[in-house]
Amino acid sequence: MNPRILKSAAVLASAALALSACATATPYGPAGYGSRYGYSEQRIDADRYRISFAGNSVTTREQVEMALLLRAAEVTVQNGYDWFSTVNRATDRDVRYQATPDPFYYDRYSPFWGPRWRYYSRGYWSPWYDPFGPDFDVREIDRYEATAEIVMGRGPKPAGDPNAFDAREVIDNLGPRVPRAM
């Protein structure tokens, strides 16, 4: 087998292995310090905050929403309140597409010169002219960010409000399920 192809395959395999080791969900922690992922809060009034949590492309929507509720509960307890109610709550989905060209195409020909032909496609070698260039793998990448405006209160939570949460119960129930930084 061609040593050049073996070298390319080994480099690709090691890069994929290294990237898969780094591909973990956003750990629960503050955003900033070189990362836009994590939680942030902004005080609006004495008993009102805007809280958000941004996840990376590996963090699921459920994880982002759990982290948001957990941070809202922590802010509530830190400020001496017992419950919080979400006034406005939204989860945004950011979708982008990433195209990766066939690595064996650029191994032999530069991107600026050379015939445009497909080496291996659908189980067959095909050295004829391809007007669209090399094959591409297209992958959809999702990223979620949840935001909520909360109002905090003291005493028992309002009985008929489905948007009201007991802060200590939320911490007890969601705290162990949210991935933390190592």
Steps between C-alpha positions, in 0.01 A plus 500: 500500500612854432686643805353842431145367531591312818650817647188701415274234649707487819492879538123508446440217746711663771332839444156340524599322819636821654189696406265235633677514837441876514138480388315527829192692603544849640583463869291696747687818579512871420545619144800715426874467545547401138177302463154619406346178630354471848266711712470872548259718694406864514312667783203698369330599827531411869301179448541448125785348290563403139682166490642319197692183427677437167607149403750382242414273205514188719267633771139390452199726533394317816842557662490872413152543648590305817810715551291815456251391768782395732670840467167678560454296820856575618459875440170488690657332805812722488277809521305368801181401316309171510334467160519645150257533213598521134343802333651459153676182399640403159743252351670598175646248257793606284549271200795503267626259239859388464628348177815291504664413165635160416847497664653283226411759234720773648773252591580448134389829341519850637171689531614742228621267227429162361223307340176482695417136526372262757733225623262275680126544504224264600725197485648573155813668373395777267778699328264703275459874518286629786385862445412538869840405639561251779230333706396672821360372825247747639424500871236698690625663821247616762569729791245602762473804724225538760401831658250580774394801695417400856319664789600379848286478812506399867285244679313216331484512120167610347269198479334560165801624302645229269804723435592523871773275641623429853869592470634240746301220335640597159856494639439160664339348189705650216835562669621137474384470136684804360859422385760702696849608400772253596 
